[in-house]
Amino acid sequence: MKIGVPRESEANEPRVAASPETVKKFIALGFEVTVEKGAGELSRILDKDYEEMGAKIAPTAKETLADADVVLKVRRPNAEELGLMKKGALVVATMDPYGHEDEVRAMGEAGIVALAMEFMPRITRAQVMDVLSSQANLAGYQAVIEAAEEYDRAFPMMMTAAGTVPAARVFIMGAGVAGLQAIATARRLGAVVTATDVRPAAKEQVESLGAKFIAVEDEEFKQAETAGGYAKEMSEEYQKKQRELVATHIAKQDVIITTALIPGRPAPRLITKEMVASMKPGAVVVDLAVERGGNVEGAKPGKIVKAGDVKIVGYLNMPGRIAASASALYSKNLYAFVETLVNKETKQLSVDWSDELVKATALTRDGSVIHPAFATNEQLGGA
């Protein structure tokens, strides 16, 4: 069995899909591991670190991917990479398929088995494989660090002989994994933190971290969570009431971090330009959903823009801004999943296509798109 770990081809992607620790574990499972030269350098992992754990270093992607039974990546493979992979290879990555149906079809036509890590079901046995949580956790942390960098005042209250510096007021919009970590991080820095979310269960979590919960708690709010733990899209009527509540709150805030995402849908618009205009001079807004269209009107992907005296931070790939930590966690997520695809006795790949983890994550197989969210009726064998 051979694993190939290529250097990520996307310019804005410093993460890598394997660490020296997971290379060692893969070799113990019976794999040969080949890592492309320089694949880990932006995550502070040197080629010699991989070699010390038994990996081979290949000079090019072509040599890395040649005859690889399993390919580990951070991002979906591009057309050039697909051309270097053998048919039947298992490609494990975050595939970002929504809105990229042509790329999904291309993976099917290339004959690879594309396994989308972000589709991992949220069940107990898959917690260690949850790339969305591991990366969102770091994104929430880093969002606060970036906000503190751009905010030109202190976060904690400081009592000095010369007077008192008031604590920064930080508002977190969306209390999923990223939001909760943002709350915890802002609290550690001494800010006064409030948060909002459309899921009723979030209230207790927010308050347990020492923040105040802000929401319209009506009947729709009480039913606003899917069985999988994701937020449902709220009605226009609810959104209007919520906007009215938070608009007055936003005007008093120094820092806002928005984290609201709905799988397969554009990011909901949470903050209008009028709300931004109501904020204090020097206030900072960090939009973690900018890659999906953004929660904040006026946010620009990859840029910091000024709306009057307010900064709107729209950095792409927030986990990638702390790539060393992000790669360490992401690589463990991938190892935990790939381990389930190996027969420990024969030390051979043995994919159980009826396993709920495989069924949930498999996008393509045998030249076709097989995931029900992206396959045509003909591919699914139905009418």
N, C-alpha and C positions, 0 to 999 in steps of 0.2 A: 504494500500500500504506500502510495506517495502523496504527500501534501505539498502544494505550492503556495507560497505567500509572496505575491508581487508587491512592488512599491505602488502606492496609490497614484493613479494617473491624474486625478483631478487636482488642479493647482491649489485649491483652498482646503485640501485635506491632508493634515500632518499626521493623522493617526495611522496605526498599523494593526493588522489583524492577528498578530501572534506576538507573544512576549517570550523571553528566554525561559521563563517558568513553564509556559504552556508547551513550548517546543520539547522540553525535557519530558513532560507528561505524554505528549503525542508519541515520542520515540518509545516510551515504555509500553504504549498500547500496540506497538508493532509498525508504526509508520516510519518512512524515510521523509525527512523534512528539508525542503529547499526554499531558501529565502532570497529574494532578489537583493542585490547589492544596494545598500543605502536605504532599504525599506523602513528601517526603524530610526533613522538618524534624527528626524524631526520630533520623535518621541523619546529622545535621549537614550536610544538603544543602539549600540554599535554592532557592526557585523561580527566582531570577535566575541561579543556577548552571546550571540546565537551559536557561533561555532563552538564555543566552550560547552554548550549544552548538547552538541551533536548534530547541529544543522549544517547543511551545505550552503555555501553562498554562490549564487549564480550571477553572472555579469549583466544579464538582460532578462526582460520579462519572457521572451521566447524560451529561453533555457529554463526559466523558473517554472513555466506552465507546461512544458513538454511532458507528456505522459502522466501528468498529475491526476490522481483519482479524486482528490479533494482539493478545491481551491478556496482559500480563506481570504476574504476582502472586507474592507470597511464599506465601500460604495459599490453599487451595481457595476458589473463589467461593461466597458464600452465595446464598440464594434471591433476595434483592433484586438482587444484582449480576447473577445469571443473567438476570433479567428485563430488564436494560438492554443485554444483548449480542445482537448479530445472529446468526442461525442460520449455522452454518458457520465462525464465528470460532474461531481457534486460541487456546486458553487454556493458557499455559505456567506451571506453578506446582508447588510441592510439594503434592500432593493428599491425602496422608494417608488413603488409601481403606480400609485395613483397619479393620473395625468401623464403617465409615460407608457401608455399601452403599446405604442410602437416598439419601444425598447423591450418590453416583456415578450412581445411576439418574436422579436429578433433572438432573444435567448432561447425561445422554444425552437425556432428554426435552426439554431446552432447545435441543437441536440443535447444541450446540457440539462442537468437537473438543478434548477434555481431554487434555493431555499431562503426565504425571506425572514430574517431574524425578528423583524419588527412585528410579525404576525404570530409570534409565540403566544400561546394561550396563557392567560393569567390564572394558572392553577399552581398548587403547592409544589409539585415536582419540577415545575418549570421556572420557579422564582430565580434560580441561579443562572438561568439562560436569558433573563429579561433585559435585553439591550436598551429598550426604551427607558426603563427605570434607571439602569446604571449610568446612562449618558445624561438623562434629564436631571438626575441628582447633581451631577457636576455642573450642568448648565445653570441650575438654580444658584449654586454657590458662586460660580463665576460671574453671573449677572450682577450680584451684589458688589463683588470686587470691582467690576467695570463701572458700576454706578458710583461707588466711592471714589474711584479715580477721576471721574468727570465732575463730581459734586465738589464745589470749592469751599466747603465748610466741613467741620468735624461731624462724625456720626454720633458719638456718645455725648451725654451731658457732662460738662466739665465745670466743677466749682473751683474757682481760683481766687487769689487775693485781689485780682483785678476785676473780678466779676464772674458771672455764670454764663457758660456757653450752652444754649439749649440743645437737646437731643434732636437729631433729624427725624422727621416723620416719614416713614416708608410704608407704602401701600402695595400689597402683592395681589394681583388680579389673576385668579386661577390657583387653586390649592391642591394640585396634583403633586407628583413627585418633585418636579422642579420648584413649584411654588412653596412647598413645605420646607425644602432645603433653603430656599431664599429667605423664608421667615426665620429659620434657625440661624442663618448666617448674619442677617441684619440685626437680630437680637443679640448675638454674640458681640457685634460691633457697637452695641449700645443704643440702637435706634428705638424709637417708639413705633411699633409695627401693627398695622391693621391688614386684613386680608378679606377677600371675597371669593366665592365659588358658587356654582349653581347646584352642586351636589350636597344634599343634606348632611351626609357623613363627614364632610369636610369641616363643619363647624366645630365638632369636638376635637378634631385633629389640630385645627388652627389654635383653638384655645389652650390645648395641652402644651403648645409651644410658647405660650405667653403672649399671643397676639389677640387683638379684638376682631371678632367676625362681623362683617358688614354685608347684609343681604336682605332682600325682600322675602320674608319667610312665609309665603302663601301656600296654597294647596299644590300649585304647579311645582313650586320649589321642592316640596316634599316628595314628588314623584320624578325628580330630575336626574336619575342615575340609571344606567343600563346594568344588566345582570353582570356584565364583565367589568364593572367599576368605572366605566368611562362616562363623561358628561354627555347628556343629550342636548341637542340643539333646542333652545327655548323658543316659545312663541314670541311673536312681535310684541304682543301686549305685555308679556313679562319683561322682555328686554327694555321696553319703554319705561316701565316702573323702576327697573333696576338702574337704568341710566339716570333717571331723575334722582334716585337715592345717592348714587356714587358721584354724580356731577358736583354736588355741593362738597362732598368729601374730598374729591380730587383737588379742588381749589386750595385746600389747606395743606397739601402734601409737598414734601421736598423731593422725594424719590418715588417713582412708580415702576414696578416691574410687571409686565404682562406675560402670561404663560399659556393662554387659552388656545387649545387645538382640538379639533374634532377629526378623528380618523377618516381619511378619504374626502374631506371637505375643505374648502378655503377657511382660513382662520376667521373667527368672528370679529367684527369691528367693535372694540370696546371703548375706545377713546377717540372722540372727534377733535377736529382742529379747534373748535370752540372750547372744549374742555382743556386742551393744551394751553390755549391763550389765557385761560383763567388761572393758571398756575403761577407760583411765585417766580420772580427773576432768579435765575441760577438753578431752577429745578431740573431734574434729570428723569427721563423716561427710557427704560430699556425694554425693547420689544423682542421677546424670545420667539415670537411666531412670525417673524419677518419673512422667513423662507416660504411660508404658506400664504403670503399676501398681507400679513401683518394684522395685529390687533389695534395698531395706532395709526390714525390718519396722518399722512405725511412722513411715515417711516420709510427709509430707503435701504434696500438690501446692501449690506456691506459698508454702510456709511454712518457717520454721525452728522445729523443735520440740525440746524438751529431754526426753531419756530419762535420768532421774537427772542426772548431771553431764556427760552427753554431748550435744552438739548434732548434730541431723540436719538438713542443709540440703536442701530440696526445691524449689529455684527452678525455675520453668517457663521454657522458651525461653532456655537459657543463652547461645546465640549472640546473642540479642537484647539481652543485657546489655552487649554491645559492638557495638551496632548499626551504627556507622559502618564498622567493619572488616568486619562480617558482610555488610552490603549491598554493599560494594565487591567482595567475592569472589563473592557470589551473583549479582550482576548480570552479572559476566563469564561465569559458568557459563551463564546464560540466553542471552547474546549468542552464545556459541560454538555452542550448539545451534540457535538460530533462523537463524543464518547458513547452516547446512546445508540449510535449507528454502527458500532463495531462489536463483532462477536469476540468476547474476551478469550475464549478457548482457542479458536482457530486463528485469531488475530487477522481477521478479514472483515471488510465492509459487509454489513448485513442489514440493509435498510428494511424495516418493517413498515410497509406502506399503509398498514391499518392503524399504526400508532397515531394517537391524536396530535402529537407534536409534529410529526411529519405531514399529516393531513392538513394541519393548519398552516404550515409554512411553505409547502411545495407549490411553486408557481408554474413550473414547466417540467415535462418528462416525456421521453420518447418522441421528441420533435414537436410536441404540442403544448399549448397553455392548458393547464389542468385545474388551476385554482378557480372555483366557481365565481369569484368576483370579477374575473378577467377573461375567462374562457367563453367562446361562443357556444351556442346550443349544439352545433355540429361536433365541436371538440369534446363537449360533455357527453355526447352520445344521445342527446334528447332532441325533442322537436320544438 
